Amino acid sequence: MKFWKIFKNGLFDENPTFRIVIGMCPTLAITNAAINGLVMGLATAFVLLTTEIIISLVKKLIPENVRIPSYVLIIATMVTTVDYFLKAFLPGIASALSLFIPLIVVNCIILGRAEAFASRNSVVDSIADALGMGLGFTGALLLLSSIREILGSGTIFGFEVLGNWYPRMSIMTMPAGAFISLGILIGLVNLVSRKGVK
Amino acid sequence: MEQFTHILLLFASTVLINNFILVRFLGICPFLGVSNQIGTAFSMGLATTFVMTLTGMASWLINTFILEKFGLQFLETVTFILVIAALVQFVEMFIKKTSPALYKALGIYLPLITTNCAILGLALIITAEGYSFIESVVFGFAAGVGFTLAIVLMAGLRENLEFADVPGPLKGVPITLIIAGIMALAFMGFSGLIAM
């Protein structure tokens, strides 16, 4: 039962995008099409899962003083792996995400969870946390990128959903649209959960 | 002379047209986190500009003389993040020794710069674009100036926002993001300024 509790915590209660508001750079930059959001989310989730497993396994071997550099090295290694994997198997999407795949290294979600969770908990709990947080992040990216793709290009995953009558709001696929739609979305999440005002 | 014009154009286009925050989406975390007051925002911008200029220099040197020379490009991400972390630490110690007043002003912001994706992004863009040494340094400096410009403008807006009646659910981050969106719209006006 504990597994589900930790999993749900990452997915909803402490959702990295809507609740804690971290990892904003990729959230804003690559959510102009649903497929980019999905791949970016899954890539981040994969790095999060593998680093949390590795760190929770070796946490006793790493001296306290050098733990942050060690974590960064582990993260950077996994990110390089993902980077080369995407370049080899999904070259089109890899070039759309370009800079933001290597930049997963400095995504605060990964180092934050490594330090706050994986370094103090068992492997199983770390897997639950990584899956919850990773899928929470993926879900948020998918939601935002779907909204932007539908409003901006009238398509979703490249399929036409709105007919020709719909005037394409191309601003939604540009930087300004990213900021405004994410702002409104977080506002709506706050409104629904009624915990928004601090 | 032609070289000089090229450098000037690179500077202007990096600050205004390809602004790191508003167009490239790099460095959003400090942009949202440290933009409450103009004073602190300016200090953060100053510290970031300093580190960015040094990173521009360091990443070109490392890429040219180590990574490319020995065919180690696959270690790019790992190397750059380590170098940036070391660089920030070094800058912190250097400022502490030479100028305690500046250290006091920048103090808490310096370590935060390591995890600022604008810095690693800068190093990766420099290698991807194949800039020369001079271009790398100017690009790093200009990116820092653009960052400072955006964060100080934002802080000015947010200081006035204190007196506005913002709807409850939009308070804090959401309204900041919406303002940033409107600022990004304004910066789009620069896009036709220079044809590179």
Contacts between the chains, C-beta under 8 A, distances in Angstrom:
chain1	res1	chain2	res2	distance
A	21	B	32	7.3
A	21	B	173	5.2
A	22	B	29	7.2
A	24	B	28	4.1
A	24	B	29	6.1
A	24	B	32	6.5
A	25	B	25	5.3
A	25	B	26	6.1
A	25	B	27	7.4
A	25	B	28	4.8
A	25	B	29	7.2
A	25	B	117	4.9
A	28	B	25	4.8
A	28	B	28	6.2
A	29	B	24	7.4
A	29	B	25	3.6
A	69	B	82	7.4
A	69	B	85	6.8
A	72	B	81	5.9
A	72	B	82	7.5
A	72	B	85	6.9
A	73	B	78	6.7
A	73	B	82	7.5
A	76	B	77	5.3
A	76	B	78	4.2
A	76	B	81	5.4
A	76	B	82	8.0
A	77	B	78	6.6
A	79	B	77	5.9
A	80	B	74	6.5
A	80	B	75	7.7
A	80	B	76	8.0
A	80	B	77	5.3
A	80	B	78	6.4
A	83	B	77	7.1
A	84	B	74	7.1
A	98	B	128	8.0
A	99	B	121	5.7
A	99	B	124	5.7
A	99	B	125	6.8
A	99	B	128	7.6
A	102	B	76	7.4
A	102	B	77	4.6
A	102	B	120	7.3
A	102	B	124	5.7
A	103	B	26	7.8
A	103	B	117	4.9
A	103	B	120	6.1
A	103	B	121	5.9
A	103	B	124	7.5
A	105	B	77	5.8
A	105	B	81	5.3
A	105	B	120	6.5
A	106	B	81	7.1
A	106	B	115	5.2
A	106	B	116	7.2
A	106	B	117	4.5
A	106	B	120	5.3
A	107	B	117	7.5
A	108	B	29	6.5
A	108	B	115	6.2
A	111	B	115	6.8
A	171	B	185	7.7
A	174	B	184	7.7
A	174	B	188	7.1
A	175	B	22	6.2
A	175	B	23	5.5
A	175	B	25	6.8
A	175	B	181	7.9
A	175	B	184	4.5
A	175	B	188	7.8
A	176	B	181	4.7
A	176	B	182	7.2
A	176	B	184	4.1
A	176	B	185	4.3
A	176	B	188	6.7
A	177	B	181	7.2
A	178	B	25	7.3
A	178	B	181	7.4
A	179	B	177	4.9
A	179	B	178	6.8
A	179	B	180	4.4
A	179	B	181	3.3
A	179	B	184	5.8
A	180	B	177	7.2
A	180	B	178	5.4
A	180	B	181	3.6
A	180	B	182	7.6
A	182	B	177	5.3
A	183	B	170	7.4
A	183	B	173	7.6
A	183	B	174	4.4
A	183	B	175	6.8
A	183	B	176	7.4
A	183	B	177	3.3
A	183	B	178	3.9
A	183	B	180	7.8
A	183	B	181	6.6
A	184	B	174	7.0
A	184	B	178	7.1
A	186	B	173	5.9
A	186	B	174	4.5
A	186	B	177	7.0
A	187	B	167	7.7
A	187	B	169	4.7
A	187	B	170	4.4
A	187	B	174	4.0
A	187	B	175	7.9
A	188	B	169	7.3
A	190	B	168	7.8
A	190	B	169	3.9
A	190	B	170	7.6
A	190	B	174	7.0
A	191	B	168	8.0
A	191	B	169	4.1
A	196	B	168	6.3
A	196	B	169	4.4
A	196	B	171	7.1
A	197	B	168	4.7
A	197	B	169	7.2
A	197	B	171	5.8
A	198	B	171	7.6
A	198	B	172	6.6
